Amino acid sequence: MDLSASEITFDDKGVCNFCHQAQKSLKEIEAEKHKLPEIIKQIKKDSKGKKYSCLIGISGGIDSSTTLHHAIKLGLKPLCFSFDNKWNTPESENNVKNLIEKLGVDFIKYEIDDVKYRELQSAFIKSGVPNIEIPTDHILMAITYELAVKYNIKWILSGGNVTTESVMPESWGADARDLVHIKAIYKWATGKKLTGLPMCSLLQWNIYKWWYGIRFFYLLDYL
């Protein structure tokens, strides 16, 4: 990390504020780990009588793969899905295939309009904004909530975790939930209105969270 992270500061020992924040976050989550049995019990209670107890998006990478592995060990009944942003490697696709087959879980490969999605990715690359992963992150969020509602699932298990993902400077990106931002960049680059892709407005996000009661749980933090 360098001074392109405008928020960076250093103490008198040369340690930056992001290191201090990471250490603080790790201590906070360490204090929560004893709650894991209680949370797993609640997930099972909320899914009693349902086919699935949780939803897990898997990429074939280590975080989501480990999350799925431990979800099964904890006695949960996950529905898994993947979304190909066209940058997936054959290795990751093979990992997903092996996970699904060996763990015996139900799986959905979510397909979207490839042409429209390439246009959106291209728009972000041309725009010069720091975070060109926003289209993937936003669409993944929209798909996740859509599937959770469709299959009446209250809990989403994420591979996100404090250990590897707690130090991203805000100046290096923007909130992937900001659909106005996404639509503006697409229109600037193409002259067209963005339609035909899974999207989630801030209002819809609040409906998913508060009306449907859908919750994210970061299992790896507790392991």
Backbone as CSV, one residue per row, in Angstrom:
resi,resn,N_x,N_y,N_z,CA_x,CA_y,CA_z,C_x,C_y,C_z
1,MET,0.844,-1.184,0.000,0.000,0.000,0.000,0.884,1.241,0.000
2,ASP,0.467,2.254,-0.770,1.259,3.480,-0.841,0.359,4.703,-0.652
3,LEU,0.890,5.858,-0.985,0.154,7.093,-0.724,-1.022,7.326,-1.663
4,SER,-1.255,6.408,-2.614,-2.481,6.507,-3.409,-3.706,6.214,-2.537
5,ALA,-3.471,5.590,-1.382,-4.521,5.468,-0.367,-4.495,6.754,0.442
6,SER,-5.384,7.673,0.097,-5.305,9.030,0.667,-5.523,9.062,2.173
7,GLU,-6.137,7.996,2.719,-6.435,7.991,4.162,-5.254,7.529,5.007
8,ILE,-4.176,7.083,4.387,-3.111,6.434,5.140,-2.364,7.422,6.040
9,THR,-2.151,7.007,7.278,-1.357,7.778,8.237,-0.447,6.801,8.969
10,PHE,0.588,7.332,9.601,1.544,6.496,10.317,1.747,7.005,11.729
11,ASP,1.889,6.072,12.672,2.190,6.481,14.045,3.696,6.703,14.187
12,ASP,4.135,7.003,15.419,5.553,7.342,15.622,6.481,6.150,15.433
13,LYS,5.905,4.934,15.309,6.715,3.747,15.063,6.667,3.316,13.590
14,GLY,5.980,4.111,12.779,5.904,3.807,11.357,4.827,2.811,10.986
15,VAL,3.928,2.507,11.933,2.844,1.558,11.670,1.627,2.343,11.160
16,CYS,1.034,1.873,10.067,-0.057,2.650,9.462,-1.404,2.362,10.124
17,ASN,-2.337,3.254,9.880,-3.675,3.145,10.475,-4.424,1.904,10.007
18,PHE,-4.114,1.400,8.805,-4.796,0.208,8.324,-4.368,-1.030,9.113
19,CYS,-3.089,-1.085,9.503,-2.626,-2.192,10.347,-3.308,-2.143,11.710
20,HIS,-3.416,-0.944,12.266,-4.097,-0.803,13.563,-5.562,-1.219,13.460
21,GLN,-6.217,-0.834,12.347,-7.623,-1.195,12.169,-7.779,-2.703,12.028
22,ALA,-6.877,-3.338,11.289,-6.940,-4.794,11.119,-6.767,-5.505,12.453
23,GLN,-5.798,-5.042,13.254,-5.567,-5.654,14.571,-6.785,-5.478,15.480
24,LYS,-7.410,-4.314,15.405,-8.606,-4.048,16.199,-9.749,-4.965,15.770
25,SER,-9.930,-5.113,14.449,-11.005,-5.962,13.925,-10.794,-7.424,14.309
26,LEU,-9.547,-7.889,14.259,-9.242,-9.268,14.629,-9.537,-9.534,16.102
27,LYS,-9.237,-8.568,16.952,-9.540,-8.719,18.384,-11.050,-8.756,18.614
28,GLU,-11.779,-7.915,17.877,-13.239,-7.860,18.037,-13.889,-9.172,17.616
29,ILE,-13.438,-9.746,16.500,-14.051,-10.990,16.037,-13.622,-12.163,16.904
30,GLU,-12.421,-12.101,17.463,-11.960,-13.152,18.376,-12.887,-13.247,19.579
31,ALA,-13.361,-12.096,20.036,-14.249,-12.061,21.192,-15.646,-12.598,20.886
32,GLU,-15.965,-12.755,19.592,-17.286,-13.231,19.182,-17.315,-14.724,18.868
33,LYS,-16.152,-15.364,18.779,-16.078,-16.738,18.281,-16.868,-17.739,19.120
34,HIS,-16.998,-17.466,20.405,-17.719,-18.405,21.269,-19.201,-18.500,20.917
35,LYS,-19.692,-17.571,20.104,-21.116,-17.549,19.747,-21.454,-18.472,18.585
36,LEU,-20.437,-19.128,17.986,-20.692,-19.944,16.792,-21.764,-21.011,17.016
37,PRO,-21.695,-21.832,18.074,-22.740,-22.857,18.261,-24.149,-22.259,18.336
38,GLU,-24.243,-21.103,18.980,-25.544,-20.427,19.116,-26.066,-19.964,17.758
39,ILE,-25.176,-19.427,16.926,-25.577,-18.942,15.600,-25.989,-20.103,14.693
40,ILE,-25.220,-21.185,14.720,-25.555,-22.361,13.904,-26.918,-22.925,14.341
41,LYS,-27.145,-22.934,15.644,-28.438,-23.402,16.165,-29.576,-22.529,15.634
42,GLN,-29.353,-21.216,15.575,-30.378,-20.294,15.079,-30.627,-20.506,13.586
43,ILE,-29.567,-20.740,12.806,-29.720,-20.999,11.372,-30.586,-22.236,11.150
44,LYS,-30.306,-23.283,11.923,-31.078,-24.519,11.795,-32.532,-24.305,12.225
45,LYS,-32.730,-23.509,13.264,-34.090,-23.222,13.738,-34.880,-22.446,12.680
46,ASP,-34.245,-21.445,12.075,-34.914,-20.618,11.070,-35.248,-21.394,9.798
47,SER,-34.546,-22.506,9.567,-34.771,-23.280,8.342,-35.509,-24.593,8.604
48,LYS,-36.054,-24.752,9.787,-36.755,-25.987,10.125,-37.916,-26.236,9.158
49,GLY,-37.957,-27.425,8.592,-39.014,-27.773,7.646,-38.755,-27.316,6.229
50,LYS,-37.618,-26.635,6.002,-37.278,-26.158,4.664,-36.224,-27.059,4.031
51,LYS,-36.140,-27.014,2.727,-35.174,-27.842,2.017,-33.744,-27.382,2.257
52,TYR,-33.555,-26.050,2.372,-32.213,-25.500,2.530,-32.140,-24.633,3.786
53,SER,-30.988,-24.691,4.440,-30.798,-23.855,5.626,-29.991,-22.599,5.331
54,CYS,-29.256,-22.601,4.211,-28.456,-21.429,3.885,-28.126,-21.426,2.391
55,LEU,-27.645,-20.278,1.932,-27.247,-20.098,0.536,-25.766,-19.745,0.518
56,ILE,-24.994,-20.394,-0.363,-23.564,-20.119,-0.455,-23.168,-19.936,-1.913
57,GLY,-22.582,-18.794,-2.222,-22.010,-18.578,-3.544,-20.597,-19.130,-3.567
58,ILE,-20.285,-19.939,-4.555,-18.952,-20.526,-4.615,-18.265,-20.170,-5.924
59,SER,-16.979,-19.819,-5.797,-16.191,-19.400,-6.956,-15.146,-20.433,-7.345
60,GLY,-14.893,-21.388,-6.459,-13.785,-22.311,-6.655,-12.530,-21.855,-5.950
61,GLY,-12.584,-20.653,-5.366,-11.461,-20.130,-4.599,-11.451,-20.689,-3.184
62,ILE,-10.391,-20.388,-2.433,-10.199,-21.021,-1.135,-11.232,-20.570,-0.096
63,ASP,-11.644,-19.301,-0.113,-12.559,-18.813,0.928,-13.936,-19.460,0.827
64,SER,-14.539,-19.406,-0.367,-15.882,-19.970,-0.514,-15.860,-21.486,-0.400
65,SER,-14.773,-22.117,-0.880,-14.654,-23.573,-0.785,-14.576,-24.016,0.674
66,THR,-13.778,-23.299,1.474,-13.642,-23.623,2.891,-14.953,-23.382,3.632
67,THR,-15.651,-22.321,3.261,-16.943,-22.027,3.881,-17.927,-23.171,3.645
68,LEU,-18.011,-23.647,2.407,-18.922,-24.746,2.088,-18.527,-26.014,2.844
69,HIS,-17.245,-26.311,2.876,-16.744,-27.507,3.568,-17.192,-27.505,5.036
70,HIS,-17.013,-26.368,5.707,-17.354,-26.308,7.128,-18.868,-26.234,7.354
71,ALA,-19.591,-25.646,6.409,-21.053,-25.625,6.534,-21.603,-27.049,6.575
72,ILE,-21.062,-27.905,5.726,-21.477,-29.306,5.714,-21.091,-29.990,7.033
73,LYS,-19.867,-29.738,7.513,-19.411,-30.347,8.769,-20.287,-29.923,9.951
74,LEU,-20.835,-28.709,9.875,-21.673,-28.186,10.953,-23.128,-28.638,10.839
75,GLY,-23.421,-29.457,9.838,-24.763,-30.012,9.704,-25.760,-29.128,8.992
76,LEU,-25.279,-28.131,8.248,-26.179,-27.255,7.501,-26.506,-27.867,6.135
77,LYS,-27.599,-27.390,5.547,-28.053,-27.886,4.239,-28.011,-26.731,3.231
78,PRO,-26.854,-26.511,2.623,-26.727,-25.349,1.740,-27.240,-25.572,0.323
79,LEU,-27.756,-24.508,-0.262,-27.954,-24.431,-1.709,-26.795,-23.597,-2.231
80,CYS,-26.072,-24.100,-3.218,-24.904,-23.393,-3.751,-25.188,-22.835,-5.136
81,PHE,-24.502,-21.766,-5.458,-24.634,-21.206,-6.800,-23.310,-20.568,-7.205
82,SER,-23.126,-20.408,-8.500,-21.970,-19.662,-8.997,-22.428,-18.732,-10.108
83,PHE,-21.649,-17.701,-10.301,-21.914,-16.704,-11.340,-20.589,-16.469,-12.063
84,ASP,-20.556,-16.728,-13.352,-19.334,-16.603,-14.131,-19.220,-15.192,-14.690
85,ASN,-18.223,-14.431,-14.190,-18.026,-13.078,-14.714,-17.080,-13.068,-15.921
86,LYS,-16.861,-14.260,-16.491,-16.072,-14.465,-17.719,-14.568,-14.312,-17.494
87,TRP,-14.162,-14.232,-16.243,-12.737,-14.234,-15.914,-12.373,-15.491,-15.125
88,ASN,-13.312,-16.409,-14.958,-13.036,-17.639,-14.222,-12.007,-18.492,-14.961
89,THR,-11.155,-19.148,-14.210,-10.156,-20.035,-14.808,-10.707,-21.456,-14.874
90,PRO,-10.160,-22.295,-15.767,-10.573,-23.711,-15.797,-10.363,-24.396,-14.442
91,GLU,-9.314,-23.987,-13.720,-9.047,-24.577,-12.406,-10.172,-24.276,-11.426
92,SER,-10.646,-23.032,-11.422,-11.721,-22.683,-10.496,-13.019,-23.398,-10.865
93,GLU,-13.289,-23.508,-12.155,-14.492,-24.212,-12.594,-14.426,-25.692,-12.191
94,ASN,-13.250,-26.275,-12.300,-13.069,-27.675,-11.910,-13.212,-27.846,-10.401
95,ASN,-12.716,-26.857,-9.647,-12.871,-26.898,-8.188,-14.348,-26.902,-7.792
96,VAL,-15.137,-26.038,-8.444,-16.575,-25.977,-8.171,-17.224,-27.326,-8.457
97,LYS,-16.899,-27.903,-9.597,-17.453,-29.194,-9.995,-17.130,-30.273,-8.945
98,ASN,-15.883,-30.324,-8.504,-15.474,-31.318,-7.509,-16.175,-31.118,-6.175
99,LEU,-16.297,-29.863,-5.761,-16.973,-29.559,-4.495,-18.417,-30.046,-4.507
100,ILE,-19.123,-29.705,-5.577,-20.535,-30.049,-5.687,-20.727,-31.569,-5.704
101,GLU,-19.913,-32.244,-6.494,-20.064,-33.693,-6.634,-19.684,-34.430,-5.350
102,LYS,-18.572,-34.055,-4.741,-18.087,-34.793,-3.573,-18.878,-34.489,-2.301
103,LEU,-19.388,-33.277,-2.195,-20.167,-32.921,-1.006,-21.659,-33.197,-1.189
104,GLY,-22.073,-33.450,-2.432,-23.465,-33.820,-2.699,-24.472,-32.726,-2.404
105,VAL,-24.142,-31.488,-2.790,-25.050,-30.367,-2.544,-25.723,-29.927,-3.832
106,ASP,-26.900,-29.325,-3.696,-27.604,-28.795,-4.861,-26.900,-27.531,-5.344
107,PHE,-26.908,-27.343,-6.663,-26.102,-26.273,-7.253,-26.824,-25.623,-8.420
108,ILE,-26.710,-24.296,-8.498,-27.274,-23.526,-9.607,-26.150,-22.721,-10.255
109,LYS,-26.005,-22.843,-11.564,-25.085,-21.975,-12.297,-25.909,-20.858,-12.915
110,TYR,-25.769,-19.663,-12.376,-26.602,-18.543,-12.781,-26.040,-17.914,-14.054
111,GLU,-26.861,-17.848,-15.077,-26.440,-17.296,-16.365,-27.023,-15.899,-16.551
112,ILE,-26.222,-15.004,-17.149,-26.711,-13.658,-17.450,-26.410,-13.326,-18.914
113,ASP,-26.868,-12.169,-19.351,-26.644,-11.697,-20.721,-25.164,-11.337,-20.879
114,ASP,-24.410,-12.181,-21.568,-22.967,-11.983,-21.706,-22.621,-10.677,-22.420
115,VAL,-23.353,-10.357,-23.466,-23.057,-9.158,-24.248,-23.258,-7.910,-23.406
116,LYS,-24.384,-7.844,-22.722,-24.676,-6.686,-21.878,-23.666,-6.572,-20.739
117,TYR,-23.282,-7.719,-20.190,-22.336,-7.696,-19.078,-20.950,-7.235,-19.530
118,ARG,-20.522,-7.669,-20.716,-19.249,-7.205,-21.264,-19.279,-5.694,-21.495
119,GLU,-20.419,-5.195,-21.939,-20.561,-3.746,-22.127,-20.368,-3.000,-20.812
120,LEU,-20.949,-3.539,-19.757,-20.845,-2.888,-18.446,-19.409,-2.950,-17.924
121,GLN,-18.767,-4.102,-18.054,-17.360,-4.205,-17.640,-16.488,-3.234,-18.428
122,SER,-16.706,-3.171,-19.731,-15.940,-2.276,-20.587,-16.137,-0.816,-20.188
123,ALA,-17.374,-0.467,-19.827,-17.671,0.908,-19.408,-16.863,1.291,-18.177
124,PHE,-16.753,0.371,-17.227,-15.994,0.658,-16.010,-14.502,0.768,-16.298
125,ILE,-13.991,-0.072,-17.197,-12.572,0.005,-17.552,-12.274,1.355,-18.223
126,LYS,-13.145,1.769,-19.143,-12.950,3.038,-19.854,-13.062,4.246,-18.919
127,SER,-13.878,4.123,-17.884,-14.153,5.270,-17.013,-12.952,5.674,-16.165
128,GLY,-12.053,4.735,-15.909,-10.883,5.054,-15.100,-11.136,5.072,-13.605
129,VAL,-12.291,4.593,-13.145,-12.540,4.536,-11.702,-11.617,3.475,-11.081
130,PRO,-11.261,3.650,-9.803,-10.281,2.734,-9.199,-10.746,1.277,-9.124
131,ASN,-12.023,1.053,-8.881,-12.503,-0.313,-8.650,-13.356,-0.791,-9.819
132,ILE,-12.767,-1.567,-10.724,-13.512,-2.058,-11.882,-14.207,-3.388,-11.598
133,GLU,-14.151,-3.841,-10.339,-14.865,-5.057,-9.948,-16.286,-4.767,-9.474
134,ILE,-16.672,-3.514,-9.457,-18.004,-3.144,-8.969,-19.126,-3.851,-9.727
135,PRO,-19.099,-3.960,-11.070,-20.181,-4.684,-11.749,-20.333,-6.118,-11.249
136,THR,-19.204,-6.829,-11.086,-19.265,-8.203,-10.570,-19.833,-8.231,-9.164
137,ASP,-19.333,-7.347,-8.295,-19.785,-7.334,-6.894,-21.268,-7.015,-6.792
138,HIS,-21.737,-6.051,-7.594,-23.146,-5.659,-7.519,-24.053,-6.764,-8.034
139,ILE,-23.723,-7.310,-9.183,-24.562,-8.358,-9.769,-24.576,-9.593,-8.876
140,LEU,-23.431,-9.917,-8.287,-23.376,-11.048,-7.353,-24.309,-10.814,-6.167
141,MET,-24.323,-9.583,-5.645,-25.225,-9.247,-4.550,-26.687,-9.396,-4.981
142,ALA,-27.016,-8.885,-6.164,-28.395,-8.948,-6.662,-28.847,-10.395,-6.858
143,ILE,-27.963,-11.228,-7.426,-28.281,-12.640,-7.640,-28.492,-13.351,-6.309
144,THR,-27.622,-13.050,-5.349,-27.698,-13.698,-4.035,-29.042,-13.443,-3.374
145,TYR,-29.457,-12.196,-3.337,-30.750,-11.867,-2.726,-31.912,-12.461,-3.514
146,GLU,-31.813,-12.417,-4.832,-32.874,-12.980,-5.679,-33.086,-14.463,-5.374
147,LEU,-31.996,-15.216,-5.292,-32.092,-16.652,-5.027,-32.567,-16.921,-3.599
148,ALA,-32.133,-16.096,-2.657,-32.554,-16.276,-1.271,-34.073,-16.143,-1.144
149,VAL,-34.643,-15.157,-1.821,-36.099,-14.966,-1.789,-36.805,-16.106,-2.515
150,LYS,-36.286,-16.469,-3.680,-36.912,-17.514,-4.487,-37.003,-18.841,-3.740
151,TYR,-35.944,-19.182,-2.978,-35.906,-20.467,-2.288,-36.176,-20.351,-0.790
152,ASN,-36.688,-19.183,-0.387,-37.116,-18.962,1.001,-35.984,-19.275,1.990
153,ILE,-34.826,-18.684,1.733,-33.643,-18.875,2.568,-33.339,-17.580,3.321
154,LYS,-33.171,-17.679,4.627,-32.938,-16.505,5.461,-31.457,-16.192,5.669
155,TRP,-30.602,-17.212,5.552,-29.191,-17.027,5.883,-28.305,-17.241,4.654
156,ILE,-27.400,-16.279,4.433,-26.412,-16.367,3.368,-25.039,-16.481,4.019
157,LEU,-24.327,-17.559,3.716,-22.983,-17.742,4.249,-21.978,-17.198,3.247
158,SER,-21.158,-16.276,3.712,-20.179,-15.624,2.851,-18.769,-16.080,3.189
159,GLY,-17.918,-16.117,2.176,-16.510,-16.431,2.389,-15.690,-15.219,2.786
160,GLY,-16.345,-14.061,2.872,-15.635,-12.867,3.331,-15.131,-13.047,4.754
161,ASN,-14.040,-12.403,5.076,-13.482,-12.550,6.426,-12.542,-11.405,6.764
162,VAL,-12.426,-11.148,8.060,-11.596,-10.051,8.547,-10.115,-10.294,8.254
163,THR,-9.671,-11.556,8.337,-8.247,-11.857,8.209,-7.655,-11.387,6.889
164,THR,-8.369,-11.601,5.796,-7.812,-11.264,4.480,-8.469,-10.052,3.822
165,GLU,-9.543,-9.521,4.401,-10.294,-8.479,3.693,-10.679,-7.299,4.570
166,SER,-9.812,-6.895,5.484,-10.227,-5.841,6.419,-9.492,-4.522,6.211
167,VAL,-8.722,-4.372,5.137,-7.898,-3.171,5.018,-8.071,-2.434,3.684
168,MET,-9.201,-2.577,3.026,-9.393,-1.881,1.751,-9.669,-0.390,1.972
169,PRO,-8.822,0.494,1.445,-9.083,1.937,1.589,-10.342,2.352,0.835
170,GLU,-11.140,3.203,1.437,-12.357,3.675,0.771,-12.022,4.438,-0.515
171,SER,-10.872,5.094,-0.539,-10.504,5.886,-1.715,-10.157,5.025,-2.917
172,TRP,-10.013,3.723,-2.724,-9.697,2.820,-3.831,-10.947,2.245,-4.488
173,GLY,-12.106,2.666,-4.060,-13.303,2.100,-4.661,-14.535,2.914,-4.332
174,ALA,-15.687,2.313,-4.594,-16.973,2.920,-4.266,-17.888,1.801,-3.796
175,ASP,-18.985,2.164,-3.174,-19.920,1.175,-2.656,-20.592,0.445,-3.824
176,ALA,-20.400,-0.864,-3.878,-20.972,-1.647,-4.988,-22.495,-1.658,-4.974
177,ARG,-23.108,-1.253,-3.853,-24.571,-1.188,-3.795,-25.124,0.026,-4.534
178,ASP,-24.263,0.979,-4.886,-24.704,2.239,-5.472,-25.078,2.042,-6.943
179,LEU,-26.338,1.752,-7.183,-26.810,1.483,-8.539,-26.813,2.743,-9.396
180,VAL,-27.004,3.908,-8.790,-26.962,5.172,-9.532,-25.581,5.361,-10.157
181,HIS,-24.554,5.066,-9.387,-23.161,5.146,-9.849,-22.929,4.213,-11.038
182,ILE,-23.431,2.982,-10.934,-23.242,1.982,-11.981,-23.962,2.398,-13.273
183,LYS,-25.212,2.814,-13.134,-25.991,3.224,-14.305,-25.388,4.450,-14.987
184,ALA,-24.843,5.377,-14.192,-24.258,6.599,-14.753,-23.030,6.282,-15.600
185,ILE,-22.180,5.379,-15.113,-20.979,5.011,-15.866,-21.361,4.288,-17.159
186,TYR,-22.347,3.412,-17.078,-22.785,2.683,-18.279,-23.350,3.652,-19.321
187,LYS,-24.170,4.592,-18.890,-24.759,5.548,-19.832,-23.695,6.462,-20.420
188,TRP,-22.731,6.879,-19.595,-21.631,7.724,-20.081,-20.846,7.021,-21.188
189,ALA,-20.615,5.726,-21.012,-19.782,4.988,-21.963,-20.534,4.530,-23.211
190,THR,-21.836,4.238,-23.056,-22.582,3.631,-24.168,-23.679,4.525,-24.733
191,GLY,-24.090,5.512,-23.957,-25.210,6.349,-24.373,-26.553,5.668,-24.206
192,LYS,-26.566,4.492,-23.558,-27.800,3.723,-23.390,-28.169,3.576,-21.917
193,LYS,-29.423,3.246,-21.682,-29.902,2.962,-20.342,-29.581,1.512,-19.992
194,LEU,-29.112,1.286,-18.780,-28.732,-0.061,-18.367,-29.965,-0.882,-18.003
195,THR,-30.193,-1.948,-18.735,-31.290,-2.888,-18.458,-30.792,-4.302,-18.762
196,GLY,-31.560,-5.292,-18.338,-31.280,-6.663,-18.750,-30.272,-7.419,-17.917
197,LEU,-29.829,-6.833,-16.791,-28.905,-7.512,-15.892,-29.491,-7.517,-14.479
198,PRO,-29.136,-8.505,-13.664,-29.607,-8.495,-12.267,-29.082,-7.249,-11.555
199,MET,-29.993,-6.473,-10.968,-29.611,-5.239,-10.283,-30.389,-5.119,-8.983
200,CYS,-29.847,-4.336,-8.074,-30.474,-4.171,-6.759,-30.311,-2.724,-6.317
201,SER,-31.424,-1.999,-6.283,-31.377,-0.611,-5.823,-31.216,-0.573,-4.303
202,LEU,-30.900,0.596,-3.772,-30.764,0.741,-2.324,-32.087,0.435,-1.619
203,LEU,-33.200,0.834,-2.240,-34.518,0.530,-1.686,-34.740,-0.977,-1.646
204,GLN,-34.425,-1.650,-2.752,-34.615,-3.101,-2.803,-33.720,-3.804,-1.792
205,TRP,-32.492,-3.310,-1.627,-31.568,-3.880,-0.645,-32.166,-3.803,0.766
206,ASN,-32.770,-2.662,1.083,-33.401,-2.508,2.393,-34.612,-3.420,2.557
207,ILE,-35.342,-3.631,1.470,-36.479,-4.562,1.521,-35.986,-5.977,1.803
208,TYR,-34.949,-6.400,1.121,-34.387,-7.726,1.367,-33.945,-7.873,2.823
209,LYS,-33.296,-6.835,3.325,-32.722,-6.908,4.673,-33.781,-6.829,5.758
210,TRP,-34.716,-5.888,5.639,-35.644,-5.630,6.740,-36.988,-6.326,6.562
211,TRP,-37.507,-6.416,5.349,-38.794,-7.067,5.125,-38.651,-8.584,5.096
212,TYR,-37.687,-9.065,4.294,-37.483,-10.506,4.191,-36.608,-11.062,5.312
213,GLY,-35.882,-10.191,6.001,-35.036,-10.629,7.114,-33.847,-11.465,6.701
214,ILE,-33.337,-11.242,5.496,-32.190,-12.021,5.005,-30.914,-11.513,5.673
215,ARG,-30.102,-12.461,6.162,-28.905,-12.102,6.912,-27.662,-12.750,6.309
216,PHE,-26.566,-12.023,6.347,-25.267,-12.564,5.954,-24.520,-13.030,7.190
217,PHE,-23.835,-14.175,7.065,-23.010,-14.664,8.157,-21.632,-15.027,7.607
218,TYR,-20.595,-14.467,8.249,-19.217,-14.677,7.793,-18.583,-15.789,8.624
219,LEU,-18.842,-17.012,8.183,-18.474,-18.199,8.947,-16.977,-18.290,9.233
220,LEU,-16.138,-17.912,8.282,-14.703,-18.069,8.453,-14.173,-17.227,9.628
221,ASP,-14.831,-16.117,9.922,-14.406,-15.322,11.071,-14.508,-16.103,12.388
222,TYR,-15.406,-17.062,12.436,-15.650,-17.802,13.669,-14.835,-19.100,13.723
223,LEU,-14.052,-19.349,12.677,-13.241,-20.563,12.614,-11.752,-20.242,12.656
